[in-house]
Amino acid sequence: MLIKEKEMKISQTYRVDPAPQKPKSGLRVLMQRLGLTLFAFTLVAGAVEAQQAAPPIDGVIGKLQSFDGKSLDVMTPAGVVHVAVKEPLTTYKQIPSDLSHITASSYVGAASTERADGKQVAKQVFIFPAELSGAVEGSVLTDPPGATTHSRMTNGSVSRPASHSRMTNGTVQKSGGTTLVLNYQGGSQTISVPPNVPVTEVAPQQVTFSPGDVVYAATQKLPDGTLVTDKVFQFIPAASSDTK
């Protein structure tokens, strides 16, 4: 997530006294130096916190139409996009995980639904590897035409992780669930994660792609306009809650 850092300007005012000043006591000098040190530490801590968000990376997401090892065609809302493959190609799939693997530096995706009170409740959580931080960054509605409920996919950097406890990382709620605050360019989403929500880690794995798979390809655009990728993720949504 790209965050514009605010330029900090520290103005200094110098005063010229006509009369000579008395030497400052050692204790007073020490206290002033300590105050300046704490002030500098505060500025540095603020800058580090601002840089925690992952910058967005370009990519293509949609239903796979074809894949021959050298290129792939992906159906997106804007139409079919052709992406060339750059070797070595790394493919990713989901492996079982849990919330204890989410840290303050994690880049996380959450598929959620909106309750009547406006609260976002997770149906599935994805933990992305460092090299995919910034993938499909943002929060978008994923409702199909005619849907009566509002579903959302949010990818962002985690903030305010909780201490390690029964449900770790995030702000632990009395209900036993977890709340994740995901920051992305232009905003953030607070998402409640009930117990037993599937959590998967996106990890490098050998993947066999089939037409119809939902995939994400991290892309670069060459000077001639060609899109190339060396990272492709096979997305498998969680089973519907009414599936038995």
N, C-alpha and C positions, 0 to 999 in steps of 0.2 A: 504494500500500500504506500502510495506516494503521499507524503505529508510535507507541506511547505513549512519549512522552519521559519519561525518568526525572527526577524532580525532584531537582536537585542542591542539597544544603544544605551550606553551608560554615560551620562553627562557628568562632568566633574566641574565643580565651581571652586575657583581659587580666590582666596581673600588675602589682600595685602594689608596688614595692620601697620599703622604708623609707629606703634610702639613695639619694642622687642618683646617676645614672648618668653615666659619662664619655661625652663626645661621641664618636660613632662616626666612624671614619675615612672619608674620601671614597670609598676603594676598597670598603670594606665596604658602605656605603650603595648604591654602584653595583651590586655583586653581588646584594644583596637585591632591588633594583628589577628587575634582569635576571631573577632567579628568579621574581618575581611575574609579570613579563611572559610568560615561557615557560609558567607555570602557566595564565594566562588564555588563552593561545593554544591550549593543549591542550584546555581546556574548550570553546572555540569550535569547534575542529576536530572534536571528538567530536559536538557538536550538529549541525554541518553534515553529517557522515557519517550520523547518525541520520535526517536529513531527506531523504536521497537517495531513499528508497523512495516510490513513487507511491501516493497514497491510492486505495483502490478506488472505482470509479464503478459506479452501478447500470446494469443492462442485461439484455437478453433474448437468449438464443442458442438456436438450434434450426433445424429445417427449415422453409423458407418455404412456407406454404400458399397465400397469395394476396397480391398487391400491386397497388394501383390508383393509386398516386401520392399518395393522401390518407391511406392507412392500410395496415397489413400485419398478417397473421395468421401467427404463428409457432408451430409444434408443438414444445413443450418436454416434458421428462420429466413435468412436472406437468399437461400438457394444452395446449390451444391458447390462446395469449395474443394479445390484440388490442392493437395499438399505433397510435396516431394519429401522423400526420406533421406536423411543424412546419416551416414554410418559414423560411429557405432550407434545403433538405435537402442534406447533403453525403454522397456515397456513396464507398466506398473499395474498392479491389481490390488485388491483389498484383502487384508488378512485380519483376523479377529484381534481386537485390542480392548482397552478400557480407558476410563478417564484419568487414571493415574499416570498415563503417558503424556498428558497435556501439561506443558510448562509455560512460563511467561514468554518464551520465545517461539511458541508453537504457532503454526499457521493452520487454521481449522476451517472446515466446511460443515454447515449444519442445514439439513433439510427440515423444515418446520411447517406447522400449520398455525393459523391464527385463531385464537379462541374468541368468543363473543365479547370478552372484555378487552380485546386487543393484544393480549399476551401471546408471544410466540412460544410454541412448545415443540421441541425437537422430536423428529421421527427417526433421525439417523445422524450420526456424527462421523466426520472424516478427519483424520490427522495426516496432514501432508508432510512429505520430507522437505528438508531445507531447500533443495534445488527446485521445488515446485512452489515455494512461497511466492504469493502474488498471483497464482493461477486462478483465472476466472474471478478475480477480486471484485467484491461488491455484493449487493443484495437485490435479488430480482424475484418477481412473482413468476410462478411456474404453473398457474392455473390453466387447464385445458379449456377450450370454448364451452360455455354453458355450465362451468363448475359452480357449485353452490358454496364451497368452502374455499378459503384463500390459503394457498401453499406458497412457500418461499424457500429460495436457496440462498444462503449467505456464506460467503467466504471472506475471512479476515483474520487479523492478528489478535490473539487473546490478550486481554488486559485484566488486571485485578485477579490474578490466580489466588486461590485460597491455600491455606496450609494443608499438608497431607493428612487427611483424616479418612473417615469411612467412604465418603465420596470426595475425591481429591480434585484440586485445581478448579477454579471457578469460585463463585461465592456460594458457600454451602447454605442451604435453606433448611428450616425446621422440618419440612416435609420429608427430608431424606434425599431429595433430588439435588441437582446442581444448576447454577445459573452461569452461563458463559456470556461474557461481553465481547463481541467481535467488532473490531475496528477496521474500517476500509475507507478508501478515498471518498470523502464527502459525507461520512456519517458513521453510524454504528448501530448494531442490533443487540438487544438483550434477549437471550434465548434460554428458556427453562428446559433443563434436561431431566426428565423423570427417570426413576430407577428402571433398569432393564432395557433402556433404549440402546439399540445396537451401535457400538463404536468400532470402527475399523481403521486400520493404519494403511495408508497408501504406500506400498513398498515395491521396490524393483523385483519383478518376477517374470518368468517366461509366460507369455500370453498367446493364446490362439484366438485370433479375431474372427468374428463372423458378421455377415451383413445384418444390420439391425442393432448391433451393439451401440450403446451410448459411449462415446469416446471423447477425450479431450487431448488435443495435440498442442504442446507448447511450440510456438512458431517464431520464425525470423523471416523478414522480408528482404530478399536480395535486391540489388540495384535494378534488375530487370523486372521486378515485381513478383517474382516467383516466391511462394511460401515454402519454407523447408522446416522440417522438424527432426529432432533426435530424441524426443520424449513423448510417449503416447500412453495415456491412462485409460484403462477400461473401467467404466463406471457401472456398478451393479447396485441398483436401488434396493432398499430394504423391502421385505415382503409386507404387503398391506396388513394392517392391524386386524382386519376381519378374515384374513387367510388362516385356515386351520390345517 
